[in-house]
Every structure is written in structure tokens, then in C-alpha cells.
Amino acid sequence: MKAGVLQVVPERDPRILFDKVVSYYFRNGFPIPISAKEFQEGLLTRFTEDDGMFFLPE
């Protein structure tokens, strides 16, 4: 929140989060263990979603 308005944080976007996961696995020579759809479904079950961004419970 900034001045009472929710600010969009691109790093919390599910597509950006998945890109970071893929780049980590790719840089380290590991196979990508999950599809983008599976990753985004997992975000919905594990984290709090607000305005398209994902947050830890606290």
C-alpha cells in the first residue's frame, strides 16, 4: 500500500515467479520439474493471492 492504494509489484506476478524458477533450474543444469499451469495452481493452494500478486501468509 502506498497512500492508501495497492501498488503492483511485478516480482509477485505468477508469470515472473515461474520465469525465475525456470531460470534457476536451467542455470544449474536441472530439468524443469513443473509446467507453468501446475506452478500457478500450486501458488493458489500455498500462498495468499491479492490483485494477481502472491504473498506469504503473514
C-alpha positions as CSV (number, residue, x, y, z in Angstrom):
1,M,0.0,0.0,0.0
2,K,1.2,3.5,-0.8
3,A,-1.0,6.4,0.0
4,G,-3.9,4.0,0.5
5,V,-3.5,2.5,-3.0
6,L,-2.3,-1.0,-3.6
7,Q,0.9,-0.9,-5.6
8,V,1.5,-3.7,-8.2
9,V,4.8,-5.4,-7.6
10,P,5.9,-7.2,-10.8
11,E,8.1,-9.7,-8.9
12,R,4.9,-11.1,-7.3
13,D,3.3,-11.9,-10.6
14,P,2.9,-15.6,-11.2
15,R,4.5,-15.5,-14.7
16,I,7.5,-13.7,-13.3
17,L,7.8,-16.1,-10.4
18,F,7.7,-19.1,-12.8
19,D,10.3,-17.5,-15.1
20,K,12.6,-17.2,-12.0
21,V,12.1,-20.8,-11.2
22,V,12.8,-21.9,-14.7
23,S,16.0,-19.8,-14.9
24,Y,17.2,-21.2,-11.6
25,Y,16.8,-24.8,-12.8
26,F,18.2,-24.0,-16.3
27,R,21.3,-22.3,-14.9
28,N,22.0,-25.2,-12.6
29,G,21.5,-27.8,-15.3
30,F,18.4,-29.4,-13.8
31,P,15.3,-30.5,-15.8
32,I,12.3,-28.2,-15.3
33,P,10.1,-30.2,-12.9
34,I,6.8,-28.5,-13.4
35,S,4.7,-26.8,-16.1
36,A,3.6,-23.2,-15.8
37,K,0.0,-24.3,-15.3
38,E,1.0,-26.6,-12.5
39,F,3.2,-23.9,-10.9
40,Q,0.4,-21.4,-10.9
41,E,-2.1,-23.9,-9.5
42,G,0.4,-24.6,-6.7
43,L,0.7,-20.9,-6.0
44,L,-3.1,-20.7,-5.5
45,T,-3.0,-23.5,-2.9
46,R,0.1,-22.4,-1.0
47,F,0.0,-18.6,-0.9
48,T,-2.4,-15.8,-0.5
49,E,-3.4,-14.1,-3.7
50,D,-4.4,-10.4,-3.9
51,D,-4.9,-8.5,-7.1
52,G,-2.9,-11.0,-9.1
53,M,0.0,-10.9,-6.8
54,F,1.1,-13.7,-4.3
55,F,2.1,-13.2,-0.7
56,L,3.3,-15.3,2.2
57,P,0.5,-15.8,4.9
58,E,2.0,-13.2,7.2
